[in-house]
Structure formats: structure tokens, C-alpha cells
Amino acid sequence: MSFLKRLFEKLREQKGIVSATASFWKTLGEPKAVDLEEFEHFYKSDAEVRASIDTLAEMVAGVGYYTTAESPRAKAVVDKFAEDVNLDVLLVDVIRNMLLYGDAYLEKVKEKNVLINLLLLPSKTVRVVRDEHGTVQKYIQRVLGKSVEFKPDEIIQFSYYRIGGSAYGVSLLEPILPALRQKEKSIEAMGKILDRYASPRIIWKVPRPADAQALANALSSLEPGQDPIISGDVDFQPLTIDPRVNFQFFYEYLDKQIFEALKSPSLAWFRNATEASAKVMLDIVDRHIAGIQRYVKRKVEGEIFKPLVEAHGLKEVPRLNWGMPRTKLEEIDLDDIAKLVQAFVIDSSTARKWLQKLGFPIEEEGGKAEAPETGGKRV
């Protein structure tokens, strides 16, 4: 290495310390603060959690995407790769894992240094190795005693709200783990309470200890649903539950905490919302979705599209745009169409076709109404 190159690297040296303990985990990778198995448990067992994460993932990437580029060849390269790996479907899975575990990891499968595939790794199995400045040195995956190491450029790490210099993102569920645990315990306890209310315990009273043993033997020999028939001086007292006890406020508190943290439109909440409050809630969700979309867009463009076009000797990196591509026709209004007709740029027949594409039920010149080309019925 030349003297000038070493000098430039020295001048670019980073001084700030991000992780003082990073050197302790060079072999195993930095540990995660929370057991990711618990996140997966609640995703599988709590309907509200699953619905929220799935809804957010679909709202972010389920809308689809399209690419734009000045270079037709660059666009063709990324579009062909995306089609081969089903990138639109893969991104939904990536976002779902990122929201649930805090991180999602895509392995960049290469052949002769050219990206040919993307593989979504189980988030629970991957750890990050960094230096004290926060620069990733490698990724380590451990599965059933087997260990695999990846170079930093072989993995794309998608992190949800990484904070405090952490190597990992924060799961959408992490702030509400105590509430989810309590909710699970409350549901289990409520089941026991209902069982006790429907079939309460009974205190039996008999004159002598010998009678108590005989009664116990008689009761234990009963068939399900069979009533005991006992002679002698026997009394009983059911242990009932006071139905006036009300824990509704506590359950509502748990629901509110969970709803606030999940940041997802819940049908249960919108059902009782006014039009104004529903709009505010949707605005909050939309901003959340837009933030995730911007982050994922930059990751895809920088770590997938850029290596693809560079491997083909191209410079322009195509842009990822969420949603369906807009046509120039959607950008004009009725006044624009009228002016084009008046200026003899288009004729009335073309104007009719444009209006039909925009959804207007315009009649053909023969007098027959033509249905819009959006799949609607003829009117």
C-alpha cells in the first residue's frame, strides 16, 4: 500500500465509538436483547398481532411497485431479475419479518460475482459482528449446531427503527411484550373463571370423618352428569364467584396499549370511530407506511439494483416506485382534452376513447354506450 493511500485512510479514520462491547462478540456475534421466539409465539397465537403485522406488510409492499430509468437496458436488467426472484412477493415477506423480529436478512446469491438470487434467512438464526465503530465485519448464522459466516456484502439487513447504536432493529412487538404477556394470562384466567362459574366447587358437610371418606368415595365413582344419591345428614355449600366483579377497564387498557404500539388500522377501533377521528388515525398509519416504504426503497435501490446494473457495465440505477405506474393520460383533465380537440390536435373519436379510459361512460358515434375500459359494466 502506498504512503499516500495509507495517509488518506488515516485521515478518513472514524473516531466515534458505537459499541464498546463489540470486540467481546467477534466469535458469536452480538446478542439480541429479547428472545425472538417470543415474538413468533405472539404472531402465531394472538389474532390482533398477526392481523396488524400482515396488514402493515401488505400496505407497504402489497401495493406493488414499478421501476423507472432513463436507460432502457438498466431497467430491463432489474426488471428481469425481479421477475426471476419474485421480488414483489419477497418484499412482503421481508417487511413482515422486519416488523416481527426487528430485522430481516436477505442473502445475495452470486455466480461469478453477479447477483442471481435472493434468499430470505430466518431472522432468529442470524447475528451481527461489528467493530467498536459500528462497521459490520461479518454475519454469523447458526442452525442446529451448524455455523455459516457471510461477508458484509453478502447480506442485506433490513432493520426496523434501529436505535442507540444497536446492531439490530426494534420489533414492533417489543414495547408491548409485557402487555401481550398479561393479555395472554388474562385470557387463560378468564377461561378458568368461566369454568368455575359454570361448575363451582362444593363444600360438603357430614357429621363424622368416616362419613366424609364414604362420601368422597361415592362422589369419585359417579359417571359424568350423574347426580349423587346419599343417605344421612349431609349438607353442601357451593363456592360461587361474585358476578359483580368487573375487569373491563383493565382489558381496555391492555387493548389501547397494544393498538398504539402496533400502528395498524384495526377494524375494532374504526367501528366506533367518528369520521374525523378515523381520518386522523389513517393519517398516522399512512405516515408510518410512507416511512417504511422510503427505507425499503433505498435499500433495494442501493443493495440490489445498483450491483445488478454495475455487473452489466451500466451506471444508472433504476428507481423503485410504489404502486401502479401512472400514464400521461391520468395527468390531464377535461379542459385539457377540450383544448386539444379545439386545436385539432386530436379528433372527437380519440377524445371519446380517452374519456372512456378515464372511466366516463361515453357513447360511441353510433349511439351505443361504451363501457369504461376499467372492467365496469356497460351503461
Backbone torsions as a table, in degrees:
resi	resn	phi	psi	omega
1	MET	NA	131.7	-177.2
2	SER	-69.6	160.3	-179.6
3	PHE	-62.2	-42.4	-178.6
4	LEU	-63.8	-39.0	-179.7
5	LYS	-66.9	-41.2	178.0
6	ARG	-65.0	-36.3	179.6
7	LEU	-65.8	-44.3	179.5
8	PHE	-63.0	-39.7	178.9
9	GLU	-65.8	-35.9	178.4
10	LYS	-65.9	-39.8	-180.0
11	LEU	-67.1	-29.6	-179.0
12	ARG	-88.6	3.4	-173.8
13	GLU	-62.7	133.7	178.8
14	GLN	-84.4	136.8	-177.6
15	LYS	-106.9	-30.4	-176.3
16	GLY	-64.2	138.0	-179.5
17	ILE	-99.5	124.4	-179.7
18	VAL	-96.8	-41.7	-178.9
19	SER	-135.6	109.4	-178.7
20	ALA	-72.6	-20.3	-176.9
21	THR	-102.5	6.0	-175.1
22	ALA	-58.6	-35.6	-177.3
23	SER	-66.5	-20.8	179.9
24	PHE	-72.7	-17.6	-171.2
25	TRP	-116.7	28.7	-178.5
26	LYS	-64.8	-28.6	-177.1
27	THR	-90.6	-41.5	-173.6
28	LEU	-97.5	-22.2	-172.0
29	GLY	90.6	152.8	-176.5
30	GLU	-66.4	135.8	-179.6
31	PRO	-72.9	158.8	178.1
32	LYS	-99.7	142.5	-172.7
33	ALA	-66.7	-27.6	-175.0
34	VAL	-128.1	145.4	176.2
35	ASP	-70.0	116.5	-176.6
36	LEU	-68.0	-17.7	177.4
37	GLU	-61.5	-32.3	-178.8
38	GLU	-69.1	-37.4	175.9
39	PHE	-60.7	-44.5	-179.3
40	GLU	-64.5	-37.3	179.0
41	HIS	-59.4	-47.5	-178.3
42	PHE	-71.4	-30.2	175.2
43	TYR	-63.9	-36.7	-178.1
44	LYS	-83.6	-24.7	-172.3
45	SER	-108.1	-21.1	-176.8
46	ASP	-107.5	116.1	-175.9
47	ALA	-63.3	-37.3	-178.6
48	GLU	-66.6	-40.6	178.7
49	VAL	-63.8	-48.5	-177.9
50	ARG	-63.3	-44.9	-179.6
51	ALA	-61.9	-40.2	-178.0
52	SER	-66.5	-47.2	-178.4
53	ILE	-66.4	-43.5	178.8
54	ASP	-63.6	-40.8	-179.8
55	THR	-64.2	-45.1	179.8
56	LEU	-63.6	-42.9	179.4
57	ALA	-62.0	-40.7	178.7
58	GLU	-69.8	-35.6	179.2
59	MET	-69.0	-32.0	-179.9
60	VAL	-76.3	-54.7	-171.8
61	ALA	-114.8	-14.4	-179.3
62	GLY	-68.7	-16.0	178.1
63	VAL	-72.2	-9.2	-178.2
64	GLY	82.1	177.4	179.7
65	TYR	-153.1	167.1	172.6
66	TYR	-144.0	158.3	-178.2
67	THR	-109.7	151.2	176.0
68	THR	-133.0	143.6	179.0
69	ALA	-163.0	149.3	174.4
70	GLU	-70.9	-32.1	-178.7
71	SER	-90.6	113.8	177.7
72	PRO	-59.2	-33.7	-178.7
73	ARG	-69.2	-41.6	178.8
74	ALA	-62.7	-42.3	178.2
75	LYS	-63.7	-41.0	-179.8
76	ALA	-64.0	-37.0	-179.3
77	VAL	-62.8	-50.8	-176.8
78	VAL	-72.0	-34.8	179.3
79	ASP	-66.5	-39.0	179.2
80	LYS	-66.6	-43.8	178.4
81	PHE	-62.7	-44.8	-179.0
82	ALA	-60.8	-38.4	178.2
83	GLU	-67.2	-40.2	-178.3
84	ASP	-65.2	-36.4	-175.8
85	VAL	-100.9	4.5	-176.6
86	ASN	53.4	55.2	-173.4
87	LEU	-61.1	-34.7	-179.2
88	ASP	-63.0	-41.1	178.1
89	VAL	-73.7	-40.1	-178.9
90	LEU	-61.0	-38.6	-178.8
91	LEU	-64.8	-34.7	176.1
92	VAL	-62.5	-43.8	178.1
93	ASP	-65.5	-39.1	178.4
94	VAL	-60.4	-47.6	-177.9
95	ILE	-67.6	-37.9	177.4
96	ARG	-61.5	-44.8	178.0
97	ASN	-66.4	-39.3	-179.7
98	MET	-63.3	-43.8	179.4
99	LEU	-67.4	-38.9	-176.1
100	LEU	-75.4	-50.4	-174.4
101	TYR	-96.6	-13.3	-174.1
102	GLY	96.4	-24.3	-179.0
103	ASP	-146.2	149.4	170.8
104	ALA	-131.6	142.8	-175.0
105	TYR	-124.4	122.8	175.1
106	LEU	-107.6	123.7	173.5
107	GLU	-83.4	130.1	176.9
108	LYS	-89.2	102.3	-179.6
109	VAL	-80.6	124.2	-175.2
110	LYS	-122.4	154.4	173.8
111	GLU	-135.3	117.6	-175.4
112	LYS	54.9	42.6	176.6
113	ASN	66.1	18.1	176.7
114	VAL	-114.3	130.6	-179.9
115	LEU	-66.2	123.2	-177.9
116	ILE	-121.7	-15.7	-177.6
117	ASN	-161.7	164.0	176.0
118	LEU	-130.1	131.9	-177.6
119	LEU	-123.1	122.1	178.2
120	LEU	-80.2	116.5	-178.9
121	LEU	-89.1	150.0	175.4
122	PRO	-63.0	123.0	-175.8
123	SER	-60.5	-30.2	-177.9
124	LYS	-66.9	-18.3	-172.1
125	THR	-100.3	-3.4	-171.5
126	VAL	-110.7	136.7	173.8
127	ARG	-128.2	156.7	-176.1
128	VAL	-108.1	137.8	173.6
129	VAL	-113.1	122.1	-179.0
130	ARG	-128.4	165.3	169.7
131	ASP	-91.1	179.6	-175.2
132	GLU	-66.0	-18.2	179.2
133	HIS	-87.7	-1.0	178.2
134	GLY	91.7	2.1	179.0
135	THR	-76.9	127.6	-178.9
136	VAL	-69.3	126.5	177.6
137	GLN	-92.6	-38.7	179.3
138	LYS	-170.7	169.4	173.0
139	TYR	-116.9	140.6	179.3
140	ILE	-120.6	127.9	176.1
141	GLN	-113.4	130.5	178.4
142	ARG	-123.9	123.7	-179.9
143	VAL	-136.8	115.2	177.0
144	LEU	49.9	48.1	177.0
145	GLY	84.6	-11.7	178.3
146	LYS	-90.3	143.5	-178.4
147	SER	-125.0	132.7	178.3
148	VAL	-127.6	133.3	178.3
149	GLU	-108.5	141.3	179.4
150	PHE	-124.4	140.6	172.1
151	LYS	-70.7	157.5	-178.1
152	PRO	-55.8	-35.7	-177.5
153	ASP	-83.6	3.1	177.3
154	GLU	-95.7	-7.2	-177.7
155	ILE	-128.9	137.7	169.6
156	ILE	-106.3	116.7	-179.6
157	GLN	-101.3	116.8	175.3
158	PHE	-98.3	117.9	-177.4
159	SER	-117.4	137.0	178.9
160	TYR	-97.1	112.3	176.8
161	TYR	50.4	62.6	175.6
162	ARG	-71.9	129.8	-175.9
163	ILE	-131.6	159.4	171.5
164	GLY	61.3	28.4	-179.4
165	GLY	70.7	16.8	-179.4
166	SER	-70.8	152.5	176.7
167	ALA	-77.9	-12.5	-173.2
168	TYR	-129.2	159.3	175.8
169	GLY	-81.3	174.9	-179.4
170	VAL	-105.7	121.8	178.7
171	SER	-60.7	148.0	175.5
172	LEU	-59.7	-25.2	-176.8
173	LEU	-91.0	-14.6	-172.1
174	GLU	-59.1	-43.4	-179.6
175	PRO	-65.7	-19.9	-175.3
176	ILE	-114.1	17.4	177.8
177	LEU	-56.9	-45.4	177.4
178	PRO	-59.1	-40.2	179.6
179	ALA	-66.9	-39.2	179.2
180	LEU	-67.5	-38.4	177.1
181	ARG	-64.3	-44.0	-179.8
182	GLN	-65.9	-39.3	178.1
183	LYS	-61.1	-43.3	179.5
184	GLU	-63.1	-42.3	178.8
185	LYS	-65.9	-38.6	-178.5
186	SER	-65.6	-40.7	178.3
187	ILE	-63.9	-41.4	178.2
188	GLU	-64.4	-42.7	179.6
189	ALA	-65.6	-39.1	-180.0
190	MET	-63.9	-36.3	176.1
191	GLY	-61.8	-41.1	178.3
192	LYS	-66.5	-39.8	179.3
193	ILE	-62.6	-42.6	179.2
194	LEU	-63.9	-38.8	177.5
195	ASP	-63.3	-42.5	-179.5
196	ARG	-68.4	-36.7	-179.7
197	TYR	-67.5	-38.9	179.9
198	ALA	-75.5	-33.1	-179.0
199	SER	-137.0	79.7	-174.7
200	PRO	-69.5	156.7	173.1
201	ARG	-71.2	153.2	-177.2
202	ILE	-125.2	133.9	172.2
203	ILE	-95.3	117.5	179.4
204	TRP	-95.9	139.2	-179.7
205	LYS	-122.0	125.6	178.7
206	VAL	-133.4	158.7	-174.7
207	PRO	-67.1	-38.7	-171.6
208	ARG	-128.0	154.5	176.7
209	PRO	-57.4	-35.6	179.9
210	ALA	-65.1	-36.9	177.3
211	ASP	-65.1	-35.7	179.5
212	ALA	-62.8	-42.2	178.7
213	GLN	-66.2	-40.6	178.8
214	ALA	-64.3	-40.1	179.1
215	LEU	-65.2	-41.9	179.3
216	ALA	-60.9	-41.8	179.1
217	ASN	-64.3	-39.5	-179.3
218	ALA	-66.8	-42.3	-178.9
219	LEU	-67.9	-36.9	-178.4
220	SER	-70.6	-19.2	-178.7
221	SER	-92.7	0.8	-177.7
222	LEU	-73.0	146.3	172.3
223	GLU	-78.2	157.6	177.1
224	PRO	-57.3	127.6	179.8
225	GLY	85.4	-5.3	-178.3
226	GLN	-84.0	133.0	179.2
227	ASP	-83.9	142.6	177.7
228	PRO	-77.3	141.1	174.6
229	ILE	-120.6	111.6	-170.6
230	ILE	-130.4	138.8	175.7
231	SER	-100.2	157.7	178.2
232	GLY	103.8	-176.6	-177.3
233	ASP	-85.7	93.1	-177.1
234	VAL	-125.8	134.7	177.0
235	ASP	-131.0	160.7	179.7
236	PHE	-146.6	158.6	179.1
237	GLN	-144.3	113.1	179.5
238	PRO	-73.7	142.0	175.3
239	LEU	-91.1	98.6	-175.2
240	THR	-94.8	159.2	177.9
241	ILE	-101.2	135.4	179.8
242	ASP	-70.9	112.9	-177.5
243	PRO	-70.3	-8.2	-178.7
244	ARG	-77.8	-14.0	179.5
245	VAL	-66.0	127.4	-174.0
246	ASN	-129.3	118.5	178.6
247	PHE	-110.4	19.8	-175.6
248	GLN	-58.8	-39.6	-178.9
249	PHE	-61.6	-35.8	-178.3
250	PHE	-69.6	-42.8	179.1
251	TYR	-66.3	-37.9	177.3
252	GLU	-64.7	-36.9	177.5
253	TYR	-62.6	-45.2	178.6
254	LEU	-62.0	-43.9	-179.8
255	ASP	-61.4	-40.9	-179.6
256	LYS	-64.9	-43.1	179.0
257	GLN	-61.5	-44.2	-178.4
258	ILE	-67.5	-43.1	-179.4
259	PHE	-62.2	-44.7	-179.0
260	GLU	-60.8	-39.8	-176.2
261	ALA	-75.7	-33.0	-176.1
262	LEU	-75.0	-22.7	174.2
263	LYS	53.5	37.8	-177.3
264	SER	-126.4	144.5	178.2
265	PRO	-66.9	116.4	-178.5
266	SER	-102.5	129.6	-180.0
267	LEU	-62.1	-34.2	-179.8
268	ALA	-63.7	-37.4	-179.7
269	TRP	-77.4	-39.5	-179.7
270	PHE	-68.6	-23.6	-178.6
271	ARG	-62.3	-34.0	-177.5
272	ASN	-105.3	7.7	-176.8
273	ALA	-88.8	151.0	171.6
274	THR	-79.8	169.6	179.4
275	GLU	-61.2	-39.6	-179.4
276	ALA	-67.6	-45.8	-178.7
277	SER	-69.1	-34.6	177.3
278	ALA	-63.8	-38.7	178.7
279	LYS	-64.9	-41.2	178.4
280	VAL	-62.2	-43.5	-180.0
281	MET	-63.8	-42.2	179.3
282	LEU	-66.0	-36.3	177.1
283	ASP	-62.6	-41.0	178.8
284	ILE	-63.9	-44.1	179.0
285	VAL	-64.0	-42.1	-179.4
286	ASP	-60.9	-40.9	178.6
287	ARG	-66.2	-38.0	176.8
288	HIS	-62.5	-46.6	179.9
289	ILE	-62.1	-44.1	-178.8
290	ALA	-61.6	-37.6	178.8
291	GLY	-64.5	-43.2	178.6
292	ILE	-65.9	-40.6	179.5
293	GLN	-61.7	-41.8	178.4
294	ARG	-62.2	-42.7	-179.2
295	TYR	-63.4	-49.4	-178.6
296	VAL	-64.1	-39.3	178.3
297	LYS	-56.5	-48.5	-178.9
298	ARG	-65.1	-38.2	179.0
299	LYS	-64.9	-44.2	-178.7
300	VAL	-65.7	-46.1	-179.1
301	GLU	-63.8	-43.2	-174.8
302	GLY	-79.4	-32.2	-172.5
303	GLU	-112.3	-6.5	176.0
304	ILE	-120.1	-57.8	-176.7
305	PHE	-65.7	-44.0	-176.4
306	LYS	-61.9	-50.5	176.9
307	PRO	-60.4	-32.7	-179.8
308	LEU	-64.4	-50.3	-176.4
309	VAL	-71.7	-34.1	179.1
310	GLU	-66.5	-34.4	177.9
311	ALA	-66.0	-21.2	177.8
312	HIS	-100.8	13.8	177.3
313	GLY	73.6	23.1	-179.3
314	LEU	-107.3	156.5	-176.7
315	LYS	-108.3	-38.8	-176.1
316	GLU	-71.9	130.9	177.3
317	VAL	-97.7	116.6	178.6
318	PRO	-59.3	152.6	179.8
319	ARG	-97.4	141.3	175.3
320	LEU	-95.6	128.2	-179.7
321	ASN	-123.4	128.1	-178.3
322	TRP	-78.0	147.0	178.4
323	GLY	95.7	-166.2	-179.8
324	MET	-94.3	144.1	-179.8
325	PRO	-64.0	138.2	177.2
326	ARG	-89.3	144.0	176.6
327	THR	-98.4	161.3	177.3
328	LYS	-61.1	-28.9	-178.3
329	LEU	-63.5	-32.9	-178.6
330	GLU	-72.5	-12.8	-177.7
331	GLU	-91.9	-6.3	-179.4
332	ILE	-104.0	158.5	178.9
333	ASP	-117.9	-175.4	-176.5
334	LEU	-63.1	-38.7	178.9
335	ASP	-61.8	-39.5	178.5
336	ASP	-62.0	-43.5	-179.9
337	ILE	-64.4	-41.7	179.9
338	ALA	-62.6	-40.4	-179.8
339	LYS	-66.8	-37.2	178.7
340	LEU	-66.3	-36.0	176.9
341	VAL	-67.8	-44.5	-179.3
342	GLN	-64.1	-32.1	179.6
343	ALA	-85.8	4.9	-180.0
344	PHE	60.6	26.8	174.8
345	VAL	-76.9	-38.9	174.7
346	ILE	-129.3	157.4	177.1
347	ASP	-96.5	175.9	-176.8
348	SER	-63.8	-32.7	179.5
349	SER	-64.0	-44.3	178.0
350	THR	-65.1	-39.7	178.7
351	ALA	-60.4	-41.3	177.9
352	ARG	-60.8	-44.1	-179.5
353	LYS	-63.1	-40.9	178.7
354	TRP	-63.2	-44.1	-179.6
355	LEU	-64.0	-36.5	177.2
356	GLN	-64.5	-40.3	178.7
357	LYS	-66.1	-29.4	178.1
358	LEU	-81.2	-2.7	175.4
359	GLY	103.7	4.2	-179.8
360	PHE	-84.7	132.1	178.8
361	PRO	-77.8	75.8	-176.0
362	ILE	-89.4	136.2	178.3
363	GLU	-75.6	144.7	174.2
364	GLU	-72.2	166.7	-177.2
365	GLU	-61.5	-24.6	178.6
366	GLY	-77.8	-7.5	177.4
367	GLY	104.7	-9.1	-177.3
368	LYS	-88.9	130.7	-179.4
369	ALA	-68.9	134.7	-179.5
370	GLU	-105.8	129.5	-180.0
371	ALA	-69.4	147.7	175.8
372	PRO	-59.3	151.7	-178.0
373	GLU	-82.3	25.6	178.6
374	THR	-102.7	9.4	177.5
375	GLY	95.4	3.4	-179.5
376	GLY	-74.7	170.9	179.8
377	LYS	-81.5	155.1	174.9
378	ARG	-66.8	141.7	179.7
379	VAL	-121.2	NA	NA
